[in-house]
């Protein structure tokens, strides 16, 4: 059938192939195009997204009973997660770690329905990983979750719960962007209260997050962050925040911070730069 390409903001500006005149709406052509189009999809994943090395159940020397037992345990956990979500309770970190470990040790994949609960479960796992990055010591260069690299943990967990990888990566990017925004605003508030050390501490929470899960250059998520911050903070204030950020975080995340603060056009962010005074 004919198809057209639309850019979908909710997918972080990713291109989506929409079939024309298809009864079942968008889902069938997208699913098909993802299957036939593995290479193109691969390219739309962020650079940090690892090759997932989840084992398949055929990689294990289990008999059918053991396999069945693992599956039952995994679904028992999924059930508990869904129940607590339905009861408006938080999904616990230990449930997520346990589910990931079970799937990793057995090659079991689970189906989490409905989709909004699957997304919510994944968002919780993303937030939990980002929390771990925020609280890691400043000299760290990576974070591991239950003995597994955090990037591999998130990519592998998405596959375990049947979440399409491009969708999973978009959830991660959105979470990183919203943390960046909150962190910069909070740091400015602390700086305004004269709590200079706390402001630096707040900014340092971002260092590792931006190092481990760097947003793509000029991503729509970061565009939104810089538009939002420009409404709250004057140019001089944003330059000052960048100066503070430069004190606590290593060089490789400076570009992203400049982008978030809308300072990409002023390469040198010292005060009173000529090009910034041009209307």
Secondary structure, DSSP 8 states (H G I E B T S, - for coil): --EEEEEEGGGTTEEEEEETT-TTTTHHHHHHHHHHTHHHHHHHS-TT--------GGGS---HHHHHHHHHHHHHHHHHHHHHHHTT----HHHHHHHHHHHHHH-------SHHHHHHHHHHHHHHHHHHHHTS-TT-S--EETTEEHHHHHHHHHHHTT--HHHHHHHHHHHHHHHHHHHHHHHHHHHHTT-HHHHHHHHHHHHHHHHHS---TT-HHHHHHHHHHHHHS-HHHHHHHHHHHHHHS-GGGHHHHHHHTT-TT-SS-SSS-HHHH--
